[in-house]
């Protein structure tokens, strides 16, 4: 991804080293923004971005793409050094080896039918997705509990998180900034086609519901607001991920989430509750003697999640 005049300058030395340039795009092209951009480069094992001359508007597109892109992204400042192409080639080989992706071979050996050299779109889309999905719910006490939880969470767990918080959509950026100070996990607000990936946190505002397709993409419902959103969305997660589904209730309003927790249990998943919950959820904890139900502080819940996946 670069300015139009830089395409040839970037492509030629990489092609001389045996790389296949599957597609080029300019930074200002709005197609590379957001979830749509994450699906542009089906044939790519890595993405090279040229930052020379990029302005804030162009970098805004890149910021959203990087937050949801699972493949390696390399940045270049357009050095004219004679050894630049070889160093970039070495870096590409190194990062692809580290993530166990096979770099494409020389053009003469490359065929579109080879699974080893050209993964299909679905295979690329699944890189980094274990299927362990936890839905976290909160109302007034949610943000602080979330901060405590993610601060104690180990990095790089094979888990993706859906955080449903009872706040207005325009305030999601405030919540995102609140969490960025305490976690290295990527944080994005739900949009059409947002993909659940390991190490990601997807934020969803009050009343927003969704479905999940077979490629782990969140598809927001057109009808908004949805009623009893925790019940509905826990049911969606339970049906899609079964025993790999989990729910953590940090705070709640009324009984919304009670039926959803039971759906998670029925699917073989886990339900964890904040120890300070009151009302109906206290009764749920008292009635359930299932080992998959845990009641603890946010920090202790994070520690248990660390132990579960490490």
C-alpha positions in Angstrom: 0.0 0.0 0.0 1.6 3.2 -1.1 1.4 6.3 -3.3 0.8 5.5 -7.0 4.2 6.7 -8.0 5.9 4.3 -5.5 4.2 1.1 -6.8 6.9 0.3 -9.3 9.8 1.3 -7.0 8.5 -1.0 -4.2 7.4 -3.9 -6.4 10.5 -4.4 -8.6 13.0 -5.2 -5.9 10.6 -7.6 -4.2 9.8 -9.4 -7.4 13.5 -9.7 -8.1 13.7 -11.5 -4.7 11.0 -13.9 -5.8 7.9 -12.4 -4.1 4.5 -12.3 -5.8 2.8 -8.9 -5.5 -0.8 -9.9 -5.4 -2.4 -6.5 -5.2 -1.4 -2.8 -4.7 -3.5 0.0 -3.2 -2.9 3.6 -2.3 -3.2 4.7 1.3 -5.9 7.3 0.5 -8.1 4.7 -1.1 -11.1 4.3 1.3 -11.4 0.6 0.4 -8.6 -0.2 2.7 -10.5 1.3 5.7 -12.1 -1.0 8.2 -13.4 -4.6 7.9 -13.8 -4.3 4.1 -10.1 -3.6 3.8 -9.2 -6.6 5.8 -10.6 -8.8 3.0 -9.0 -7.1 0.1 -5.8 -9.0 0.1 -7.0 -12.6 0.0 -3.8 -13.8 -1.8 -1.3 -12.1 0.5 0.8 -13.6 3.2 2.0 -10.2 4.3 1.3 -6.6 3.7 3.9 -3.9 3.0 3.0 -0.3 3.7 5.0 2.7 2.4 4.6 5.6 4.8 6.5 8.1 2.7 4.4 11.3 2.4 1.4 9.8 4.1 -0.8 12.4 5.8 -3.1 12.0 8.8 -6.2 11.3 6.6 -4.4 8.4 4.9 -3.0 7.0 8.2 -6.5 6.9 9.6 -7.4 4.3 7.0 -4.3 2.3 7.9 -5.0 2.5 11.6 -8.3 0.8 11.3 -6.9 -1.9 9.0 -4.0 -2.7 11.3 -6.3 -3.1 14.3 -8.2 -6.0 12.7 -5.6 -7.4 10.3 -4.1 -10.7 11.4 -1.3 -11.0 8.8 2.1 -9.4 9.3 2.2 -5.7 8.3 5.6 -4.2 7.5 6.2 -0.5 7.4 8.7 1.2 5.1 9.9 4.8 5.0 11.0 4.7 1.4 14.7 4.5 2.0 16.8 4.9 -1.2 19.6 2.8 0.3 21.0 0.3 -2.1 20.6 -2.5 0.4 17.0 -1.7 1.2 15.4 -4.3 -1.0 17.5 -7.1 0.4 16.8 -6.0 4.0 13.1 -5.9 3.3 13.2 -9.3 1.7 15.0 -10.7 4.8 12.4 -9.2 7.1 9.5 -10.6 5.0 11.1 -14.1 5.2 11.7 -13.8 8.9 8.2 -12.7 9.9 6.5 -15.2 7.6 8.6 -18.0 9.1 7.6 -16.8 12.6 3.9 -17.1 11.9 4.4 -20.4 10.0 3.2 -19.1 6.7 5.0 -20.3 3.6 6.2 -17.4 1.3 5.1 -17.8 -2.3 7.8 -19.3 -4.6 9.3 -17.9 -7.7 6.9 -16.9 -10.4 7.9 -19.8 -12.6 6.9 -22.2 -9.9 3.7 -20.4 -8.8 0.3 -21.9 -9.7 -3.1 -20.7 -8.6 -4.1 -24.3 -7.9 -1.4 -24.9 -5.3 -2.8 -24.8 -1.7 0.7 -24.4 -0.3 1.5 -21.3 -2.3 -1.9 -19.6 -2.4 -4.4 -20.2 0.4 -8.0 -19.5 -0.4 -10.0 -16.6 1.1 -11.6 -18.7 3.8 -8.2 -20.1 4.9 -6.6 -16.7 5.1 -9.6 -15.3 7.0 -9.3 -18.1 9.6 -5.6 -17.4 10.5 -5.6 -16.5 14.2 -9.1 -17.7 15.1 -9.3 -20.5 17.7 -13.1 -20.3 18.2 -12.8 -19.5 22.0 -15.2 -16.6 22.3 -16.3 -14.8 25.5 -19.1 -12.3 25.8 -18.6 -9.8 28.6 -21.6 -7.8 29.8 -21.8 -4.7 31.9 -23.9 -1.7 32.9 -23.0 1.0 35.4 -20.3 -1.0 37.1 -18.9 -2.4 33.8 -16.1 -0.1 32.8 -14.1 -0.3 36.0 -14.6 -4.1 36.2 -13.5 -4.4 32.6 -10.3 -2.4 33.4 -9.5 -4.6 36.4 -10.2 -7.7 34.3 -8.1 -6.8 31.3 -5.2 -5.4 33.5 -4.8 -8.9 35.0 -5.2 -10.8 31.7 -2.2 -12.5 30.1 -1.3 -11.3 26.6 -1.8 -13.5 23.5 -4.4 -15.9 24.9 -6.3 -17.8 22.1 -9.5 -15.9 22.9 -11.6 -13.2 21.3 -13.8 -11.0 23.5 -17.2 -9.4 22.7 -17.8 -6.6 25.2 -21.5 -5.5 25.4 -21.7 -2.3 27.5 -24.8 -0.3 28.3 -23.5 3.0 26.9 -24.4 5.0 23.9 -22.5 4.3 20.6 -20.9 7.7 20.5 -19.2 6.9 23.8 -17.5 3.7 22.7 -14.3 5.6 21.9 -14.2 6.7 25.5 -14.5 3.1 26.6 -11.8 2.1 24.1 -9.4 4.7 25.4 -10.2 3.6 28.9 -9.2 0.0 28.1 -6.2 0.8 25.9 -4.3 1.8 28.9 -4.6 -1.6 30.5 -4.3 -4.1 27.7 -2.4 -5.0 24.6 -5.3 -6.7 22.9 -6.6 -4.9 19.8 -9.8 -2.9 20.5 -12.4 -2.1 17.8 -16.0 -1.1 17.7 -18.4 -3.4 15.9 -19.0 -2.6 12.3 -20.5 -4.6 9.4 -18.2 -7.5 8.8 -16.0 -7.1 11.9 -14.1 -10.4 12.3 -13.6 -12.1 15.6 -9.9 -13.0 16.0 -7.7 -14.2 18.9 -6.4 -11.3 20.9 -9.2 -8.9 19.9 -11.8 -7.0 21.9 -15.0 -6.0 20.0 -17.0 -3.2 21.7 -20.8 -3.1 21.3 -23.0 -0.3 22.4 -26.4 -0.5 24.2 -29.2 -2.0 22.2 -27.0 -3.3 19.4 -27.4 -6.9 18.4 -25.8 -9.1 15.8 -25.5 -12.4 14.2 -22.2 -14.3 13.5 -21.6 -16.0 10.1 -19.6 -19.1 9.4 -16.4 -17.0 8.9 -16.6 -15.4 12.4 -17.9 -12.1 11.0 -20.2 -10.0 13.1 -23.3 -8.8 11.2 -25.2 -6.0 13.0 -28.9 -6.4 13.0 -30.9 -3.8 11.1 -33.5 -3.6 13.8 -32.3 -1.4 16.7 -32.5 -1.3 19.6 -33.0 -4.9 20.4 -34.8 -6.0 23.5 -33.0 -8.1 26.2 -29.8 -7.8 24.3 -27.7 -9.9 26.7 -30.1 -12.9 26.5 -30.2 -12.6 22.7 -26.5 -12.3 22.1 -25.5 -15.0 24.6 -27.8 -17.2 22.7 -26.1 -16.3 19.4 -22.6 -17.0 20.8 -23.8 -20.3 22.4 -25.3 -21.5 19.1 -22.2 -20.5 17.1 -19.4 -21.7 19.4 -20.9 -24.4 21.7 -18.5 -25.6 24.3 -16.0 -22.9 23.3 -18.4 -20.1 24.3 -18.3 -18.3 27.5 -20.0 -15.4 29.3 -18.8 -13.1 32.1 -21.4 -10.9 33.7 -19.7 -8.0 35.5 -22.9 -6.0 36.1 -26.5 -6.3 34.9 -29.9 -4.6 34.8 -32.8 -6.8 35.9 -32.9 -10.3 34.6 -31.4 -9.6 31.1 -28.7 -12.2 30.7 -30.3 -14.9 32.9 -31.8 -16.9 30.0 -28.6 -16.3 28.0 -26.4 -17.7 30.7 -28.5 -20.9 30.7 -28.2 -21.1 26.9 -24.4 -21.0 27.3 -24.6 -23.8 29.9 -26.9 -25.8 27.6 -24.3 -25.5 24.8 -21.5 -26.8 27.1 -19.9 -23.4 27.6 -18.9 -21.5 30.8 -20.6 -18.7 32.8 -18.6 -16.6 35.2 -20.1 -13.9 37.5 -18.8 -10.9 39.3 -18.9 -11.6 43.0 -20.7 -8.2 43.6 -23.7 -9.1 41.4 -27.0 -8.9 43.1 -30.6 -9.8 42.4 -31.5 -12.6 40.0 -27.9 -13.6 39.4 -27.3 -14.3 43.0 -30.1 -16.8 42.8 -28.5 -18.3 39.6 -25.2 -18.8 41.5 -27.1 -20.4 44.4 -29.2 -22.7 42.2 -26.3 -23.9 40.0 -23.7 -26.4 41.3 -22.1 -26.7 37.8 -18.3 -26.5 37.9 -18.5 -24.3 34.8 -20.0 -21.5 36.9 -17.5 -19.3 38.8 -18.2 -16.4 41.1 -15.2 -14.1 41.8 -13.7 -10.6 41.5 -12.6 -9.3 38.0 -8.9 -9.9 38.8 -9.6 -13.5 40.0 -11.7 -14.2 36.9 -8.9 -13.0 34.7 -6.4 -15.2 36.5 -8.7 -18.2 36.0 -9.0 -17.4 32.3 -5.2 -17.2 32.1 -4.9 -20.7 33.7 -7.6 -22.1 31.5 -5.9 -21.3 28.2 -2.2 -21.4 29.3 
